[in-house]
Amino acid sequence: MGKYTLKCLQCGSEYQGDYRLKCDHDNSFLRANYHTKQLALKRTKGMGKFYDWLPIHKQLDTDAAPITYKSEELARELGLTNLYIGFSGYWPERGALVRTCSFKELEAHPTMQRLKEAGGSAIVVASVGNTARAFAHVSAMTGIDVHIVVPHSGLSRMWLPEEPTDSIHLIRMAEGNDYTDAIYLADRIAQLPGIMSEGGAKNVARRDGMGTVMLDAAVTIKRIPDHYFQAVGSGTGAISAWEAAIRLRCDGRFGKHFPKLQIAQNLPFAPMLSAWNAGRREIIPQIDMPDPKKDIGEMYADVLSNRAPPYSVTGGLFDALSATNGLMYGITNDEAKEAKSLFELLEGIDILSPSAVAVASLIKAVRAGNVAKDDVILLNIAGGGTERLKQDYSLTMMHPIASAKNPDVPLDDLIQSGKY
């Protein structure tokens, strides 16, 4: 028997742990049910210490992991006594060694390991930047082929802290295409022989990898936080925090409460916020995102854009917010930029734009009275330390091997141009 099974959250069907992404009977999420109910940290570097609750059978070889520390300066500024920062980025002075500077790397390591254990040798990923960088980095480390589809707006984020390898295949989409277009093209590429989809939010390795942010916080604080703040595009990170909290509650040593999810979208593109405020499980495009490409083009943190997020699906963000009595915020570009400057001044590390949106949501929550002074709060700084990284590493840009005018481009043309 393996270390976990996969259970469908709608029909209850169970499957042995493998690279399965969906139930045979419906489109609900599968969730990993680990046989070990109490978390025992492994004596190893990086996120591998959470091996018990990762859907892999061999130990990870990485020093990348989230860290948790208690804030002093930002906490004092906001009048909070128990503000903890979950940091996923590069900050070696605090022991943070995520060299792609985003918590997307926490998804990539277990996903690629799970793929390898299932006998796969190539994977396709769609991204606006951070996910692509994370999977490319792990590809360079492991030699597993990764095919990455990125809209034109994400090309500036296609850097690595090492030389790109031949295992990285970057496909650039022409201007006018967005993240959802990239997802559509990636899904088509996944139908090619020998290439597997990474699965997005449906992949338990991605969710449980990101869930280590909540695990690290609970182990550090010695309890489940009262509140969890994060900026979201798809909402997968917040779902992951909720699922990690479910396991921590069952563990019994960290409390029996859920953290209240307080999550934010970057205006003007906020379809999940619109649906949640209307009390709807379903996103209605005509109401919640009437002009999506225009709105996405106006975002400060365009990596937080997804026109098909896992909001309505059983086990998705709507369920996570409902289970935790959660809240959502809309953050303007100016609010995010001001929050970024404040955080960097007070905490002493640079952060990525999505993290700035998260900081702004915490500021807004404090002003609205949605947290109490002594509440235990976890602020997920999901990406940061890029400027710090440049002090230690020479960054190298990845170059596309193929281009796509639109998501319906003939795959034969793509294959020929990309020399697959």
Secondary structure in CASP SS format (residue, H / E / C, confidence):
PFRMAT SS
TARGET T0000
AUTHOR 0000-0000-0000
METHOD secondary structure of the structure
MODEL  1
M C 1.00
G C 1.00
K C 1.00
Y E 1.00
T E 1.00
L E 1.00
K E 1.00
C E 1.00
L C 1.00
Q C 1.00
C C 1.00
G C 1.00
S C 1.00
E E 1.00
Y E 1.00
Q E 1.00
G C 1.00
D C 1.00
Y C 1.00
R C 1.00
L C 1.00
K C 1.00
C C 1.00
D C 1.00
H C 1.00
D C 1.00
N C 1.00
S C 1.00
F C 1.00
L E 1.00
R E 1.00
A E 1.00
N E 1.00
Y E 1.00
H C 1.00
T C 1.00
K C 1.00
Q C 1.00
L C 1.00
A C 1.00
L C 1.00
K C 1.00
R C 1.00
T C 1.00
K C 1.00
G H 1.00
M H 1.00
G H 1.00
K H 1.00
F H 1.00
Y H 1.00
D H 1.00
W H 1.00
L C 1.00
P C 1.00
I C 1.00
H C 1.00
K C 1.00
Q C 1.00
L C 1.00
D C 1.00
T C 1.00
D C 1.00
A C 1.00
A C 1.00
P C 1.00
I E 1.00
T E 1.00
Y E 1.00
K E 1.00
S C 1.00
E C 1.00
E H 1.00
L H 1.00
A H 1.00
R H 1.00
E H 1.00
L H 1.00
G C 1.00
L C 1.00
T C 1.00
N C 1.00
L E 1.00
Y E 1.00
I E 1.00
G E 1.00
F E 1.00
S C 1.00
G C 1.00
Y E 1.00
W E 1.00
P H 1.00
E H 1.00
R H 1.00
G C 1.00
A E 1.00
L E 1.00
V C 1.00
R C 1.00
T C 1.00
C C 1.00
S E 1.00
F C 1.00
K H 1.00
E H 1.00
L H 1.00
E H 1.00
A H 1.00
H H 1.00
P H 1.00
T H 1.00
M H 1.00
Q H 1.00
R H 1.00
L H 1.00
K H 1.00
E H 1.00
A C 1.00
G C 1.00
G C 1.00
S C 1.00
A E 1.00
I E 1.00
V E 1.00
V E 1.00
A E 1.00
S C 1.00
V C 1.00
G C 1.00
N H 1.00
T H 1.00
A H 1.00
R H 1.00
A H 1.00
F H 1.00
A H 1.00
H H 1.00
V H 1.00
S H 1.00
A H 1.00
M H 1.00
T H 1.00
G C 1.00
I C 1.00
D E 1.00
V E 1.00
H E 1.00
I E 1.00
V E 1.00
V E 1.00
P C 1.00
H H 1.00
S H 1.00
G H 1.00
L H 1.00
S H 1.00
R H 1.00
M C 1.00
W E 1.00
L E 1.00
P C 1.00
E C 1.00
E C 1.00
P C 1.00
T C 1.00
D C 1.00
S C 1.00
I E 1.00
H E 1.00
L E 1.00
I E 1.00
R E 1.00
M E 1.00
A C 1.00
E C 1.00
G C 1.00
N C 1.00
D C 1.00
Y H 1.00
T H 1.00
D H 1.00
A H 1.00
I H 1.00
Y H 1.00
L H 1.00
A H 1.00
D H 1.00
R H 1.00
I H 1.00
A C 1.00
Q C 1.00
L C 1.00
P C 1.00
G C 1.00
I C 1.00
M E 1.00
S E 1.00
E C 1.00
G C 1.00
G H 1.00
A H 1.00
K H 1.00
N C 1.00
V H 1.00
A H 1.00
R H 1.00
R H 1.00
D H 1.00
G H 1.00
M H 1.00
G C 1.00
T H 1.00
V H 1.00
M H 1.00
L H 1.00
D H 1.00
A H 1.00
A H 1.00
V H 1.00
T H 1.00
I H 1.00
K C 1.00
R C 1.00
I C 1.00
P C 1.00
D C 1.00
H E 1.00
Y E 1.00
F E 1.00
Q E 1.00
A E 1.00
V C 1.00
G C 1.00
S C 1.00
G C 1.00
T H 1.00
G H 1.00
A H 1.00
I H 1.00
S H 1.00
A H 1.00
W H 1.00
E H 1.00
A H 1.00
A H 1.00
I H 1.00
R H 1.00
L H 1.00
R H 1.00
C H 1.00
D H 1.00
G C 1.00
R C 1.00
F C 1.00
G C 1.00
K C 1.00
H C 1.00
F C 1.00
P C 1.00
K E 1.00
L E 1.00
Q E 1.00
I E 1.00
A E 1.00
Q E 1.00
N E 1.00
L C 1.00
P C 1.00
F C 1.00
A C 1.00
P H 1.00
M H 1.00
L H 1.00
S H 1.00
A H 1.00
W H 1.00
N H 1.00
A C 1.00
G C 1.00
R C 1.00
R C 1.00
E C 1.00
I C 1.00
I C 1.00
P H 1.00
Q H 1.00
I H 1.00
D H 1.00
M C 1.00
P C 1.00
D C 1.00
P H 1.00
K H 1.00
K H 1.00
D H 1.00
I H 1.00
G H 1.00
E C 1.00
M C 1.00
Y C 1.00
A C 1.00
D H 1.00
V H 1.00
L H 1.00
S C 1.00
N C 1.00
R C 1.00
A C 1.00
P C 1.00
P C 1.00
Y C 1.00
S C 1.00
V C 1.00
T C 1.00
G C 1.00
G C 1.00
L H 1.00
F H 1.00
D H 1.00
A H 1.00
L H 1.00
S H 1.00
A H 1.00
T C 1.00
N C 1.00
G C 1.00
L E 1.00
M E 1.00
Y E 1.00
G E 1.00
I E 1.00
T C 1.00
N H 1.00
D H 1.00
E H 1.00
A H 1.00
K H 1.00
E H 1.00
A H 1.00
K H 1.00
S H 1.00
L H 1.00
F H 1.00
E H 1.00
L H 1.00
L H 1.00
E H 1.00
G C 1.00
I C 1.00
D C 1.00
I E 1.00
L C 1.00
S H 1.00
P H 1.00
S H 1.00
A H 1.00
V H 1.00
A H 1.00
V H 1.00
A H 1.00
S H 1.00
L H 1.00
I H 1.00
K H 1.00
A H 1.00
V H 1.00
R H 1.00
A H 1.00
G C 1.00
N C 1.00
V C 1.00
A C 1.00
K C 1.00
D C 1.00
D C 1.00
V C 1.00
I E 1.00
L E 1.00
L E 1.00
N E 1.00
I E 1.00
A C 1.00
G E 1.00
G E 1.00
G C 1.00
T H 1.00
E H 1.00
R H 1.00
L H 1.00
K H 1.00
Q H 1.00
D H 1.00
Y C 1.00
S C 1.00
L C 1.00
T E 1.00
M E 1.00
M C 1.00
H C 1.00
P C 1.00
I C 1.00
A E 1.00
S E 1.00
A E 1.00
K C 1.00
N C 1.00
P C 1.00
D C 1.00
V C 1.00
P C 1.00
L H 1.00
D H 1.00
D H 1.00
L H 1.00
I H 1.00
Q H 1.00
S H 1.00
G H 1.00
K C 1.00
Y C 1.00
END
